[in-house]
Amino acid sequence: MIDNGYRAAHSMTVDANVLVKAFYGEAPKHSCWYGCSLGGQMGLTEIQRFPGDYDGVIIGAPASPIVDLNAYQIWPSLLVAETPARQLTRKAAALREAV
């Protein structure tokens, strides 16, 4: 749970720096995080827990708070379960045939 929650990004950063140093013979001069949506949420978690890992970050539209995002993703499925006629696949097939 900890690996999935936050430690994986930090471990990847540490391992990547080792690989860069082994390949190029020197450590990276700068390290930047760029992420959007879930990558943005991961970036926020990474820099809050491990502020020394990156020199700069670009975070776009972070999926935060993640609980709200998960609720938004479930809501359409609940609507379709309630009224199967709302399912887009049937409407998409009719649209495809019409086109």
C-alpha positions as CSV (number, residue, x, y, z in Angstrom):
1,M,0.0,0.0,0.0
2,I,2.9,2.4,0.8
3,D,4.6,1.6,-2.5
4,N,1.5,2.3,-4.5
5,G,0.6,5.3,-2.4
6,Y,3.9,7.3,-2.6
7,R,7.1,5.3,-2.3
8,A,7.2,4.0,-5.9
9,A,7.8,7.5,-7.4
10,H,10.6,8.2,-4.9
11,S,12.2,4.8,-5.5
12,M,12.0,5.3,-9.3
13,T,13.7,8.7,-8.8
14,V,16.6,7.3,-6.7
15,D,17.1,4.4,-9.1
16,A,17.0,6.7,-12.2
17,N,19.7,8.9,-10.7
18,V,21.9,5.8,-10.1
19,L,21.4,4.7,-13.8
20,V,22.1,8.2,-15.1
21,K,25.3,8.4,-13.1
22,A,26.4,4.9,-14.3
23,F,25.7,5.7,-17.9
24,Y,27.0,9.3,-18.2
25,G,29.6,9.1,-15.4
26,E,28.0,12.0,-13.5
27,A,24.8,12.7,-11.6
28,P,22.1,14.7,-13.3
29,K,22.6,18.5,-13.0
30,H,18.9,19.1,-12.6
31,S,15.9,17.0,-12.0
32,C,12.3,18.1,-12.9
33,W,8.9,16.5,-12.4
34,Y,6.3,17.1,-15.0
35,G,2.8,15.6,-14.4
36,C,-0.9,16.2,-15.0
37,S,-4.0,14.6,-13.5
38,L,-2.8,11.5,-11.6
39,G,0.8,12.4,-12.6
40,G,0.2,15.8,-11.0
41,Q,-1.2,14.2,-7.9
42,M,1.8,11.9,-7.7
43,G,4.1,14.8,-8.2
44,L,2.5,16.8,-5.3
45,T,2.9,13.8,-3.1
46,E,6.5,13.2,-4.2
47,I,7.6,16.8,-3.5
48,Q,5.8,17.0,-0.2
49,R,7.4,13.8,1.1
50,F,10.8,14.0,-0.6
51,P,11.5,17.7,-1.3
52,G,15.1,17.1,-2.2
53,D,14.3,14.7,-5.1
54,Y,13.6,17.4,-7.7
55,D,14.8,20.9,-8.4
56,G,11.6,22.0,-10.1
57,V,8.1,20.7,-10.7
58,I,5.3,21.4,-13.2
59,I,2.0,20.2,-11.9
60,G,-1.1,20.5,-14.1
61,A,-4.6,19.7,-13.0
62,P,-3.7,17.4,-10.1
63,A,-6.3,14.8,-9.3
64,S,-6.7,16.1,-5.8
65,P,-8.5,15.2,-3.6
66,I,-8.3,11.7,-5.1
67,V,-11.4,10.6,-3.2
68,D,-13.6,13.1,-5.1
69,L,-12.0,12.0,-8.4
70,N,-12.9,8.4,-7.7
71,A,-16.5,9.4,-6.9
72,Y,-16.8,11.3,-10.2
73,Q,-15.5,8.2,-12.0
74,I,-18.1,5.9,-10.4
75,W,-21.1,8.2,-10.9
76,P,-21.7,7.5,-14.6
77,S,-21.6,3.8,-14.0
78,L,-24.3,4.2,-11.3
79,L,-26.5,6.2,-13.6
80,V,-26.2,3.5,-16.3
81,A,-27.0,0.7,-13.8
82,E,-30.1,2.7,-12.8
83,T,-31.2,3.3,-16.4
84,P,-29.5,1.0,-19.0
85,A,-30.8,3.2,-21.8
86,R,-28.2,5.8,-20.8
87,Q,-25.4,3.5,-22.0
88,L,-23.4,5.2,-24.7
89,T,-22.4,2.1,-26.6
90,R,-25.9,1.7,-27.9
91,K,-26.1,5.3,-28.9
92,A,-22.6,5.2,-30.4
93,A,-23.7,2.2,-32.6
94,A,-26.7,4.0,-33.8
95,L,-24.6,7.1,-34.6
96,R,-22.0,5.0,-36.4
97,E,-24.7,3.4,-38.6
98,A,-26.2,6.8,-39.4
99,V,-22.9,8.2,-40.4
